[in-house]
Amino acid sequence: MHSSMGRIYDATWGRAFSALYDRGLKATEEAGLREMRAELLSGAGGRVVELGAGTGANLDLYSAAVEELVLVEPDPHMTKRLRERLASSGREATIVEAPAERMPLESASFDTAVATLVLCTVPDPSATIIELSRVLKPGGKLLFIEHVRSEEPRLARWQDRLEKPWRFLADGCRCNRDTLATIAASSFTLGAVEHERMPKAPPLVEPLVRGSAVLGNRN
């Protein structure tokens, strides 16, 4: 998106999207997504970095096993709402306003990374996974819930056809991104992965994967 057009988008629909985000996901969260989040985040521990923390949907789902929490979010409108939710949560966390591809964080300093409904939106998913491999300790975990390209050819074709208008409406979300393949091709080793459906969601973003990956030891 051209830079001037991008600024206009951010100031108009980008702002509105962040304001409507929680309301738009409410039915999906109540129909099962929040339970999926809770089960996933029960595996988070030590120093944790969350990518694309958004408005803070995961904030109250982290257990006492989390010693330190860093929330990374590049969107200023989302960050504003995240700061408000954090202030009223009673939880201690650090918010870092930065893109997932270039996080101002120390190398090999985190035990767990979390990505929930964010790898569909990052501009460069491969660079994001490489950056995660940098900030995680060897043997560190990536926990993820992501909607992905459908394994059903007919739906995948529709995802391809509607990718551009969906991306505009959903603030950069790519509905046809094969996130699992990106993780599998990286220095992470995939663990157990559940193939599910996002409840009460448009068909384009129904295909869902939930799982974990472990970062291999560096040579």
Secondary structure by P-SEA (a helix, b strand, c coil): ccaaaaaaaaacaaaaaaaaccccaaaaaaacaaaaaaaaacccccbbbbcccccccccccccccccbbbbbbccaaaaaaaaaaaaaccbbbbbbbccccccccccccccbbbbcccccccccaaaaaaaaaaaccccbbbbbccccccccaaaaaaaaaaaaaaaaaacccccccaaaaaaaacccccccccccccccccccccbbbbbbbbbcccc
